[in-house]
Structures are given as structure tokens and as C-alpha cells.
Amino acid sequence: MTRALTCVPLFLIATVANAHTTAADQYWSHPGNAHSSTSGCGTPHTAGYHYRDSHGNFSIVSGNLTRYYSVQVPQDYDATTQYPLIVDYHGNTDTSTQQRNNSLYFQYTNDYLVVYPQGYDRHWEGPKYAVPGVDDLQFTTDLLPHIKSKYCIDDNRIYASGKSNGGGFVDTLACSDHGDSFAAFAMASAALYTDLSLESCSKKRAILESHGDIDTVVAYAGRNCSAPDLSNATLASCTSSGSEPDIDQWVSWWGQRDCGPDAKPIYATSETGYNINTYSCGSWADVVVHYEVFNLGHCWPSANGNNTDALTQSASQNCSGDRVLDYTPVVLDFFSRWTLESAP
């Protein structure tokens, strides 16, 4: 069954566009996906945060490597109820626990089971600094049935989220067949090393991203490593990481992928502290949503300034202090509107 977001302070996203009846409608269609229970239903679990060495061996073998993950089991976990699943990916050099304390899903809802995979050598595939030969797409594909064999999961409501390198990997996942089990994808300060043109991805997905306009780690304007006369700092980033797209252009690519080449964005200009850019077509209202957050650096936005980024990022990123945008409720609201049956 689908659980209601009873504990989420739902946040109203930008004005929803009316359904369009243009030629762009050819870009929205989705085959039916069966809603089925998973074999983990019936197995009891203690609520709370469970991770390797503390609560057991939370690992699987994928690509001949032992890969680890941690799990947030919701309060009052009911082994007979199918829970939506979020797979949440950490940033470069971070850990699954740091991402758990960054997105802070457990502070907002008891209606999701959240899994936090650990990147091999604390990276995800995509950038040049990632460990060669490590297949994180396959790791994700191997992880899902493993989780569903242990927990009661609604396989019609599986979602991916991530920050920075983890956010970029969520985009890589969205552009891959390995992402076909996911209903929607959410990112913060995404480092988009594998999505550098409209043609680099042929999938249609429900996409949400937030990005600070003073991000000095993943610049809002992107990084073109093929450009002439690059600065020494840019050359160093190109050598270690790679090119990244302009964020506004990348958002427009997703709008076109979902809604066709004539897709037009709707801008919300009345919000204080950020701009909202959305795309809608046919029955897909706000299928692509983007938040450009003013005076914010490389952060998962937190209204209370109490997440990992606010407590550990340098002052130049401006992650601490009260924020206008509290991003986690926005993500949960976005996820609540999509299932495999309703999503692109």
C-alpha cells in the first residue's frame, strides 16, 4: 500500500501548469508497472539507524567487490506494510552516515525506509577521480533486490537522491536503464560529469534539483574543459574531475527530454531567496523542477542550518544559518507525487 506523508511539512512547489495539448504530448507515455509486494515483508526490524559494525554486516558483493550501505528504519516499522524506499547517495569523500545527517529525512517523515549506499573509496562513478572499473550502476541494481528481500518495500515507489558527486550519480542513474526501477530523482548541488549535452541522455524522468548560485565547488555556470585559455585552477579541476554543464542549460535539456524540443519552462518569480523553474506536459505536471538558491554555496539547503553541510562546510559556501529554502520537505513532496505508474 502507499503510505501518506503524514509527518512531512509539505512545501508548495511552483505554480502547476495546465495540461498541454500540443505536439509535445507525444513525449509522455508510460507502460503500466505492476504493484507487488517484496519478499522482505513479514520480517520485523527495529526502528532507527543501522550500519556496519554496529548492527550487523550491511554489505553485498557487487562486481566482485564488497559494497556497504546503511539503513534508516522508520519508527513503528510495520513488517506487513509496504514502505516507499529512498536510496540516498553521499558526496565525494563523504560517507553514508554524513549523507544521512545531510538530507535528514528521518527528522521529517516516518513513512519512508531510506538506504544510504557507501561509495567505493568514497566516490561514485562519473568523474575522473572515481576508481576505474567500479560499476556503481550495477551496485545499485544489485542493492535493490537485496533490500527488498529484507524489508517490506513498495516497488512502485522507489526514489533516488544525492548531493554533489552523489547527485551527479543520481543523474547518471536517471540516464541509464539501471534507473528504470526508480519513480523520481532528486539532487542537490549535482556534479554532472556524465550529462554534458541534450543528446547524452535519452531517458524521460521526473527530475528535481537545487543549486546555489555561489557554489564554488560545482559552479552554477559549469566548466567547459575544452574551452581555450583556461585558468590554472580550472585546468586542475578539469584534470581531476572533468567538464560540467551550465545548470540552467542542463535543466532545459531535461525539459526537452520529457516534453519535447518545443518545451517551455514556467518561472516562479514571487518567491524570496530562490527562483523556481518547472516544466510540465500532458499529465506530467512539474515533471522537471529546479531551484536556483540565492547566496548559497555547495550545500543541501537546510532551513535550520543543522545538517552536515551547515556544520562542516567552509564559511565561503554560506551553508550555515537560517535558509529560506528547506530542501528535504521539497524532495519528499516531489517524491510523493510520482510512482512508476505515473512517472515518465
Buried (B, 14 or more C-beta within 10 A) or exposed (E): EBBEBEBBEEBEBBBEBEEBEEEBBEBBEBEEBEBEBBEBBEEEBEEEBBBBEEBEEBBBEBBEBEBBBBBBBBEEBEEEBBBBBBBBBBBBEBBBBBBBBBBBBBEBBBBBBBBBBBBBEBBBBBBEBBBEEBBBBBBBBBBBBBBBEBBBBBBBBBBBBBBBBBBBBBBBBBBBEBBEBBBBBBBBBBBBBBBBEBEEBEBBBBBBBBBBBBBEBBBBEBBBBEEEEBEEEBEEBBEEBBBBBBBBEBBBBBBBBBBBEEBBBBEBEEBEEBBBBBBBBBEBBBBBBBBBBBEBBBBBBBBEBEBBBBEBBEEEBBBBEEBBBBBBBBBBBBBBBBBBBBBB
